[in-house]
Amino acid sequence: MNQLSRHSRKLSQLASVAISCGAASDISNDLELFDFNEYLTAGSDGVFYVRVVGDSMEAEIWTGDLLVVNRNRQARSGDKVLASVNGCFTVKIFSELPKLRLVAANVKYKSIEITRRDDFQIFGVITHIVRKV
């Protein structure tokens, strides 16, 4: 699997001031160069993208979204993770208590309880969601 380069050669302009969703504001003099790839990887070598399909995480993650997955982050309860269960990959919310399980954000889906018999691995923690509007 190819990893993202920490630095891209394509820089974009970013407003260096926060833009209000209320009153309009001028930003014409407040632009800086921005490396979106550096922002997404945060200098980590263990970062890659995955494209999502399905509706089990629809409260936040939708079909077609790109997820940024960091393999170097340790998963904690409540993190969205890319995991493998018995050879099948899924994106779910990681939960350690009361039992080890993967929880869907969509109530239509049951949690996946992980037992000692399962071949289970967390491949990484979801750090960003990239979505076209």
N, CA and C atoms as a LAMMPS dump frame, in Angstrom:
ITEM: TIMESTEP
0
ITEM: NUMBER OF ATOMS
399
ITEM: BOX BOUNDS ff ff ff
-5.0000000000000000e+02 5.0000000000000000e+02
-5.0000000000000000e+02 5.0000000000000000e+02
-5.0000000000000000e+02 5.0000000000000000e+02
ITEM: ATOMS id mol type element x y z
1 1 1 N 0.845 -1.172 0
2 1 2 C 0 0 0
3 1 3 C 0.895 1.241 0
4 2 1 N 0.619 2.167 -0.904
5 2 2 C 1.41 3.392 -0.968
6 2 3 C 1.002 4.343 0.145
7 3 1 N 1.989 5.002 0.706
8 3 2 C 1.729 5.977 1.751
9 3 3 C 1.767 7.374 1.142
10 4 1 N 1.153 8.317 1.831
11 4 2 C 1.174 9.699 1.392
12 4 3 C 2.532 10.311 1.659
13 5 1 N 2.977 11.126 0.745
14 5 2 C 4.166 11.917 1.002
15 5 3 C 3.807 12.966 2.048
16 6 1 N 4.731 13.265 2.925
17 6 2 C 4.44 14.268 3.953
18 6 3 C 4.237 15.646 3.363
19 7 1 N 4.905 15.929 2.283
20 7 2 C 4.803 17.245 1.664
21 7 3 C 4.438 17.074 0.198
22 8 1 N 3.453 17.815 -0.254
23 8 2 C 3.134 17.807 -1.671
24 8 3 C 3.841 19.001 -2.306
25 9 1 N 3.838 19.016 -3.587
26 9 2 C 4.453 20.15 -4.284
27 9 3 C 3.398 21.142 -4.739
28 10 1 N 2.151 20.873 -4.425
29 10 2 C 1.067 21.764 -4.822
30 10 3 C 0.552 22.494 -3.584
31 11 1 N 0.764 23.769 -3.58
32 11 2 C 0.288 24.595 -2.475
33 11 3 C -0.936 25.374 -2.934
34 12 1 N -1.859 25.58 -2.022
35 12 2 C -3.064 26.351 -2.293
36 12 3 C -3.086 27.558 -1.376
37 13 1 N -4.006 28.473 -1.667
38 13 2 C -4.141 29.627 -0.79
39 13 3 C -5.166 29.323 0.29
40 14 1 N -4.849 29.751 1.491
41 14 2 C -5.712 29.562 2.646
42 14 3 C -5.883 30.907 3.333
43 15 1 N -7.117 31.229 3.666
44 15 2 C -7.36 32.437 4.451
45 15 3 C -6.759 32.228 5.829
46 16 1 N -5.923 33.14 6.267
47 16 2 C -5.261 32.977 7.564
48 16 3 C -6.13 33.463 8.72
49 17 1 N -7.321 33.909 8.416
50 17 2 C -8.278 34.29 9.456
51 17 3 C -9.488 33.36 9.338
52 18 1 N -10.125 33.093 10.441
53 18 2 C -11.333 32.265 10.423
54 18 3 C -12.467 33.047 9.772
55 19 1 N -13.253 32.371 8.967
56 19 2 C -14.363 33.011 8.265
57 19 3 C -15.646 32.764 9.041
58 20 1 N -16.374 33.811 9.258
59 20 2 C -17.631 33.729 9.986
60 20 3 C -18.714 33.124 9.1
61 21 1 N -19.515 32.275 9.676
62 21 2 C -20.697 31.777 8.967
63 21 3 C -21.865 32.733 9.188
64 22 1 N -21.615 33.827 9.901
65 22 2 C -22.637 34.843 10.137
66 22 3 C -22.374 36.042 9.238
67 23 1 N -21.861 37.125 9.821
68 23 2 C -21.604 38.348 9.066
69 23 3 C -20.437 38.151 8.1
70 24 1 N -20.533 38.771 6.93
71 24 2 C -19.479 38.668 5.914
72 24 3 C -18.227 39.404 6.375
73 25 1 N -17.055 38.91 5.92
74 25 2 C -15.798 39.559 6.274
75 25 3 C -14.869 39.532 5.078
76 26 1 N -13.93 40.465 5.027
77 26 2 C -12.975 40.567 3.921
78 26 3 C -11.72 39.765 4.267
79 27 1 N -11.255 38.969 3.299
80 27 2 C -10.044 38.181 3.53
81 27 3 C -8.977 38.45 2.481
82 28 1 N -9.202 39.424 1.617
83 28 2 C -8.324 39.615 0.457
84 28 3 C -6.857 39.808 0.825
85 29 1 N -6.565 40.345 1.987
86 29 2 C -5.179 40.577 2.392
87 29 3 C -4.663 39.547 3.387
88 30 1 N -5.465 38.543 3.686
89 30 2 C -5.112 37.577 4.717
90 30 3 C -5.008 36.161 4.149
91 31 1 N -4.183 35.993 3.098
92 31 2 C -4.003 34.684 2.48
93 31 3 C -2.584 34.191 2.706
94 32 1 N -2.451 32.884 2.889
95 32 2 C -1.139 32.27 3.056
96 32 3 C -1.097 30.992 2.22
97 33 1 N 0.107 30.489 1.941
98 33 2 C 0.24 29.233 1.21
99 33 3 C -0.032 28.078 2.17
100 34 1 N -0.71 27.053 1.655
101 34 2 C -1.182 25.955 2.492
102 34 3 C -0.953 24.638 1.762
103 35 1 N -0.359 23.67 2.44
104 35 2 C -0.145 22.333 1.897
105 35 3 C -1.175 21.406 2.545
106 36 1 N -2.232 21.089 1.785
107 36 2 C -3.33 20.279 2.316
108 36 3 C -2.84 18.89 2.709
109 37 1 N -1.918 18.334 1.949
110 37 2 C -1.387 17.009 2.259
111 37 3 C -0.645 17.02 3.602
112 38 1 N 0.125 18.038 3.852
113 38 2 C 0.825 18.163 5.14
114 38 3 C -0.191 18.278 6.278
115 39 1 N -1.253 19.031 6.034
116 39 2 C -2.31 19.183 7.037
117 39 3 C -2.932 17.826 7.376
118 40 1 N -3.204 17.013 6.349
119 40 2 C -3.848 15.725 6.571
120 40 3 C -2.924 14.7 7.215
121 41 1 N -1.651 14.712 6.853
122 41 2 C -0.733 13.699 7.37
123 41 3 C -0.088 14.103 8.686
124 42 1 N -0.032 15.389 8.982
125 42 2 C 0.594 15.907 10.208
126 42 3 C 2.013 15.366 10.377
127 43 1 N 2.712 15.184 9.253
128 43 2 C 4.097 14.746 9.306
129 43 3 C 4.289 13.262 9.526
130 44 1 N 3.204 12.494 9.52
131 44 2 C 3.295 11.057 9.787
132 44 3 C 3.473 10.273 8.487
133 45 1 N 4.326 9.247 8.533
134 45 2 C 4.528 8.379 7.374
135 45 3 C 3.447 7.311 7.247
136 46 1 N 2.728 7.01 8.28
137 46 2 C 1.778 5.904 8.273
138 46 3 C 0.36 6.316 7.955
139 47 1 N 0.189 7.201 6.982
140 47 2 C -1.13 7.733 6.662
141 47 3 C -1.521 7.325 5.249
142 48 1 N -2.793 6.93 5.081
143 48 2 C -3.308 6.619 3.751
144 48 3 C -4.789 6.957 3.697
145 49 1 N -5.343 6.972 2.469
146 49 2 C -6.761 7.258 2.238
147 49 3 C -7.519 5.968 1.963
148 50 1 N -8.786 5.951 2.341
149 50 2 C -9.71 4.91 1.896
150 50 3 C -11.016 5.591 1.49
151 51 1 N -11.666 5.046 0.469
152 51 2 C -12.975 5.555 0.045
153 51 3 C -14.054 4.699 0.711
154 52 1 N -15.137 5.336 1.129
155 52 2 C -16.183 4.68 1.901
156 52 3 C -17.383 4.34 1.016
157 53 1 N -17.978 3.191 1.305
158 53 2 C -19.257 2.814 0.719
159 53 3 C -20.098 2.203 1.834
160 54 1 N -21.391 2.457 1.829
161 54 2 C -22.266 1.894 2.861
162 54 3 C -22.824 2.961 3.777
163 55 1 N -23.771 2.543 4.624
164 55 2 C -24.487 3.524 5.449
165 55 3 C -24.397 3.266 6.951
166 56 1 N -23.517 2.381 7.389
167 56 2 C -23.473 2.074 8.826
168 56 3 C -22.883 3.207 9.663
169 57 1 N -22.194 4.145 9.015
170 57 2 C -21.603 5.265 9.751
171 57 3 C -22.234 6.598 9.345
172 58 1 N -23.459 6.545 8.787
173 58 2 C -24.065 7.715 8.175
174 58 3 C -24.31 8.907 9.074
175 59 1 N -24.168 8.793 10.335
176 59 2 C -24.301 9.976 11.181
177 59 3 C -23.202 10.993 10.852
178 60 1 N -22.029 10.502 10.386
179 60 2 C -20.906 11.391 10.088
180 60 3 C -20.201 11.07 8.783
181 61 1 N -20.23 9.816 8.368
182 61 2 C -19.46 9.363 7.216
183 61 3 C -20.429 8.821 6.179
184 62 1 N -20.291 9.296 4.928
185 62 2 C -21.233 8.968 3.87
186 62 3 C -20.534 8.265 2.709
187 63 1 N -21.304 7.484 1.947
188 63 2 C -20.774 6.837 0.745
189 63 3 C -20.077 7.874 -0.126
190 64 1 N -18.876 7.544 -0.573
191 64 2 C -18.091 8.444 -1.422
192 64 3 C -17.076 9.279 -0.673
193 65 1 N -17.213 9.389 0.65
194 65 2 C -16.238 10.151 1.435
195 65 3 C -14.868 9.484 1.353
196 66 1 N -13.831 10.309 1.445
197 66 2 C -12.468 9.805 1.604
198 66 3 C -12.11 9.933 3.075
199 67 1 N -11.588 8.859 3.636
200 67 2 C -11.147 8.893 5.028
201 67 3 C -9.634 8.902 5.058
202 68 1 N -9.082 9.689 5.943
203 68 2 C -7.643 9.711 6.165
204 68 3 C -7.39 8.824 7.378
205 69 1 N -6.587 7.775 7.169
206 69 2 C -6.342 6.767 8.195
207 69 3 C -4.891 6.865 8.635
208 70 1 N -4.679 6.993 9.933
209 70 2 C -3.325 7.065 10.488
210 70 3 C -3.02 5.756 11.209
211 71 1 N -2.074 5.001 10.645
212 71 2 C -1.685 3.71 11.229
213 71 3 C -0.832 3.877 12.482
214 72 1 N -0.277 5.052 12.714
215 72 2 C 0.613 5.265 13.856
216 72 3 C -0.117 5.672 15.13
217 73 1 N -1.375 6.002 15.027
218 73 2 C -2.129 6.4 16.219
219 73 3 C -2.704 5.186 16.921
220 74 1 N -2.614 5.168 18.208
221 74 2 C -3.195 4.104 19.03
222 74 3 C -4.688 4.375 19.188
223 75 1 N -5.517 3.399 18.852
224 75 2 C -6.967 3.573 18.967
225 75 3 C -7.385 3.614 20.427
226 76 1 N -8.295 4.533 20.72
227 76 2 C -8.891 4.636 22.05
228 76 3 C -10.401 4.524 21.907
229 77 1 N -11.069 4.13 22.957
230 77 2 C -12.53 4.049 22.911
231 77 3 C -13.111 5.357 22.401
232 78 1 N -14.03 5.244 21.457
233 78 2 C -14.668 6.413 20.869
234 78 3 C -14.06 6.834 19.546
235 79 1 N -12.852 6.345 19.223
236 79 2 C -12.219 6.667 17.936
237 79 3 C -12.924 5.928 16.805
238 80 1 N -13.012 6.572 15.67
239 80 2 C -13.435 5.893 14.448
240 80 3 C -12.202 5.194 13.892
241 81 1 N -12.346 3.913 13.537
242 81 2 C -11.198 3.124 13.112
243 81 3 C -11.5 2.367 11.827
244 82 1 N -10.425 2.028 11.118
245 82 2 C -10.476 1.058 10.036
246 82 3 C -9.977 -0.241 10.649
247 83 1 N -10.837 -1.262 10.669
248 83 2 C -10.495 -2.518 11.323
249 83 3 C -10.744 -3.691 10.386
250 84 1 N -10.068 -4.787 10.681
251 84 2 C -10.278 -6.035 9.974
252 84 3 C -10.803 -7.053 10.977
253 85 1 N -11.936 -7.672 10.627
254 85 2 C -12.523 -8.714 11.457
255 85 3 C -12.671 -9.956 10.586
256 86 1 N -11.901 -10.986 10.917
257 86 2 C -11.938 -12.244 10.166
258 86 3 C -11.742 -12.026 8.669
259 87 1 N -10.808 -11.125 8.348
260 87 2 C -10.434 -10.885 6.958
261 87 3 C -11.271 -9.864 6.217
262 88 1 N -12.286 -9.298 6.854
263 88 2 C -13.146 -8.301 6.215
264 88 3 C -12.915 -6.935 6.859
265 89 1 N -12.756 -5.911 6.021
266 89 2 C -12.509 -4.561 6.527
267 89 3 C -13.815 -3.82 6.78
268 90 1 N -13.787 -2.966 7.803
269 90 2 C -14.943 -2.144 8.127
270 90 3 C -14.477 -0.865 8.819
271 91 1 N -15.304 0.161 8.739
272 91 2 C -15.081 1.409 9.468
273 91 3 C -16.165 1.488 10.533
274 92 1 N -15.743 1.606 11.775
275 92 2 C -16.682 1.661 12.895
276 92 3 C -16.074 2.483 14.033
277 93 1 N -16.867 2.67 15.075
278 93 2 C -16.406 3.321 16.303
279 93 3 C -15.871 2.229 17.231
280 94 1 N -14.637 2.412 17.679
281 94 2 C -13.972 1.438 18.554
282 94 3 C -14.445 1.634 19.984
283 95 1 N -14.816 0.526 20.638
284 95 2 C -15.259 0.575 22.03
285 95 3 C -14.621 -0.579 22.79
286 96 1 N -14.07 -0.272 23.953
287 96 2 C -13.422 -1.3 24.778
288 96 3 C -14.274 -1.739 25.96
289 97 1 N -15.259 -0.93 26.335
290 97 2 C -16.057 -1.23 27.523
291 97 3 C -17.531 -1.266 27.182
292 98 1 N -18.316 -2.139 27.697
293 98 2 C -17.941 -3.177 28.648
294 98 3 C -17.225 -4.35 27.981
295 99 1 N -17.383 -4.495 26.662
296 99 2 C -16.689 -5.541 25.917
297 99 3 C -16.035 -4.902 24.706
298 100 1 N -15.033 -5.58 24.175
299 100 2 C -14.393 -5.112 22.953
300 100 3 C -15.386 -5.253 21.802
301 101 1 N -15.685 -4.12 21.119
302 101 2 C -16.649 -4.167 20.032
303 101 3 C -16.444 -3.003 19.077
304 102 1 N -17.028 -3.161 17.908
305 102 2 C -17.053 -2.12 16.892
306 102 3 C -18.495 -1.675 16.736
307 103 1 N -18.727 -0.377 16.874
308 103 2 C -20.087 0.15 16.944
309 103 3 C -20.387 0.976 15.688
310 104 1 N -21.525 0.712 15.081
311 104 2 C -21.985 1.505 13.945
312 104 3 C -22.608 2.801 14.456
313 105 1 N -22.496 3.865 13.679
314 105 2 C -23.14 5.128 14.039
315 105 3 C -24.619 5.103 13.677
316 106 1 N -24.986 4.276 12.726
317 106 2 C -26.368 4.144 12.273
318 106 3 C -27.048 3.074 13.13
319 107 1 N -28.149 3.425 13.771
320 107 2 C -28.83 2.516 14.694
321 107 3 C -29.431 1.3 13.996
322 108 1 N -29.483 1.297 12.674
323 108 2 C -29.993 0.13 11.943
324 108 3 C -29.05 -1.067 12.037
325 109 1 N -27.814 -0.836 12.47
326 109 2 C -26.8 -1.889 12.494
327 109 3 C -26.418 -2.247 13.922
328 110 1 N -26.233 -3.548 14.144
329 110 2 C -25.792 -4.033 15.45
330 110 3 C -24.286 -3.844 15.592
331 111 1 N -23.846 -3.745 16.82
332 111 2 C -22.408 -3.711 17.1
333 111 3 C -21.795 -5.064 16.776
334 112 1 N -20.514 -5.037 16.436
335 112 2 C -19.762 -6.263 16.202
336 112 3 C -18.947 -6.532 17.457
337 113 1 N -19.333 -7.57 18.189
338 113 2 C -18.573 -7.925 19.385
339 113 3 C -17.376 -8.772 18.98
340 114 1 N -16.202 -8.401 19.488
341 114 2 C -14.959 -9.084 19.155
342 114 3 C -14.663 -10.096 20.252
343 115 1 N -14.453 -11.351 19.849
344 115 2 C -14.13 -12.409 20.811
345 115 3 C -12.709 -12.903 20.551
346 116 1 N -12.224 -13.772 21.417
347 116 2 C -10.875 -14.336 21.245
348 116 3 C -10.768 -15.183 19.982
349 117 1 N -11.876 -15.7 19.509
350 117 2 C -11.873 -16.524 18.293
351 117 3 C -11.726 -15.687 17.026
352 118 1 N -12.016 -14.393 17.11
353 118 2 C -11.96 -13.522 15.932
354 118 3 C -10.527 -13.151 15.582
355 119 1 N -10.263 -13.092 14.305
356 119 2 C -9.004 -12.536 13.798
357 119 3 C -9.257 -11.048 13.653
358 120 1 N -8.796 -10.271 14.611
359 120 2 C -9.136 -8.85 14.713
360 120 3 C -7.882 -8.003 14.703
361 121 1 N -7.923 -6.94 13.898
362 121 2 C -6.805 -5.995 13.866
363 121 3 C -7.326 -4.606 13.542
364 122 1 N -6.827 -3.624 14.256
365 122 2 C -7.112 -2.235 13.919
366 122 3 C -6.006 -1.774 12.984
367 123 1 N -6.391 -1.352 11.786
368 123 2 C -5.411 -0.907 10.803
369 123 3 C -5.066 0.557 10.972
370 124 1 N -5.918 1.316 11.607
371 124 2 C -5.604 2.717 11.845
372 124 3 C -6.799 3.483 12.361
373 125 1 N -6.511 4.684 12.819
374 125 2 C -7.522 5.597 13.354
375 125 3 C -7.88 6.607 12.267
376 126 1 N -9.168 6.841 12.092
377 126 2 C -9.646 7.837 11.129
378 126 3 C -9.379 9.224 11.728
379 127 1 N -8.609 10.039 11.011
380 127 2 C -8.271 11.37 11.531
381 127 3 C -9 12.505 10.813
382 128 1 N -9.416 12.265 9.564
383 128 2 C -10.12 13.296 8.793
384 128 3 C -11.111 12.637 7.842
385 129 1 N -12.164 13.373 7.524
386 129 2 C -13.133 12.978 6.517
387 129 3 C -13.087 14.048 5.426
388 130 1 N -12.861 13.624 4.169
389 130 2 C -12.833 14.556 3.045
390 130 3 C -14.069 14.277 2.207
391 131 1 N -14.869 15.315 1.994
392 131 2 C -16.149 15.158 1.302
393 131 3 C -16.348 16.264 0.269
394 132 1 N -16.806 15.843 -0.909
395 132 2 C -17.211 16.831 -1.911
396 132 3 C -18.603 17.336 -1.567
397 133 1 N -18.838 18.597 -1.82
398 133 2 C -20.183 19.152 -1.583
399 133 3 C -20.816 19.553 -2.891
